[in-house]
Amino acid sequence: MDYRILPVTPFQQNCTLFWCERTRRAAIIDPGGEPDRILALIAELNLEPERILLTHGHLDHVGASGDLAERLGLPIVGPHPDDAFLIHALPAQCQMFGFPPVRDFEPDQWLQQGDTVSVGEERLEVLHCPGHTPGHVVFVDAANRLAQVGDVLFRGSIGRTDFPRGNHQQLLDSIQQRLFALGDDVRFIPGHGPMSTIGHERRANPYVRG
């Protein structure tokens, strides 16, 4: 599995392309906006997108999903169904954050803890990690010790829990019980900002170290 990170929108959200090196089949993870830039990168890398994967329902992570799904004929997969209320409220989210209007949509498949998602000949494991939102999921490439963790964990910080149905203790439990269990060597791509490793955050992140 290979990957490329493309920060999009004024929120600099890390839209990520994961692809199978043997088949060039790809997943578009969290296309928060700027669909033309995402399509240009797909063409540049000569990838064949298979599906759109969503970690959670916030606008800056899903804003271009409906557009890309329609233009490319792709299914939208994820997040966990507990985030349905956020996806159905996308027009209101656009108004709240001053984004151009986007329509809401219904994912083709909701995800649960323990599910797996194919990308070409590779597999991503699904972890349900609520707290930032109730339906947040994380995608783990166990073979390559890599994860896309959305807005659960960041380099030196953790996800906000002051949005509707956020829960600080749930977030800490998700990090300590599910992300830390992946192993210190696992590299992760957060929803915003630079990559880090589980081990670095366990040792140095002031919100969760120890």
C-alpha positions, 0 to 999 in steps of 0.5 A: 500500500502506498499513500499521498496526502493532499491538504484541502480547503481553508481547514487544511484537512488531510484528504488521503489517497491510499492505493494498492501498488500492484493494481493501482486501485485506490481509496479516497479518504476524507475528501473534504473539498476541492474535488478538482484538485483531488481528481488532478492528483488521481490522474497524476498518480495514474490511479483507479479509484474504487471507493470513498472512505469517510472517518466521520461526518464533519463538513471539512472531511466529507464536503466533496464526497457527493460530488466525487461519488457522482463524477466517478461512479464510486460508492461512499463507505463509512463512517459508523452510523452514529454520525448519520446526523452530521451527514444529514445536516451538511447544508447547515454545517456549510452555513455555520462554517461559511463553506459553499453549499453541498448536498447531503448524501447517504453512504452506500455502506456504514462501518462497524468496529472490526470491519475490513475494507478492500483497496485493490488486493490490500485490506484496511481494518476498521476501528470505531473510535468515538469521542470527537464524533460518536461515529468516528472510525479509523482505517488501519493498514496493519501490514504496512503499520500505517493508519488514517486516524482522522480527528481522533489524535494529532501530533501533540494534541487530540480531537476536539470534543465541544461539537454536538455529541462529542465526549472527552472521556470516550475520546481518551478511551478510544486513543488509549484502548484502540489506537495505543493497542496498535503498537508504538511503531505504527505511523499515522496520518491525522485529519490535519497537520503532520504525521506522527507515530503512536509511540511518539504520542504515547511518550510526548503528547501532553493529553494522553502520555503515559 
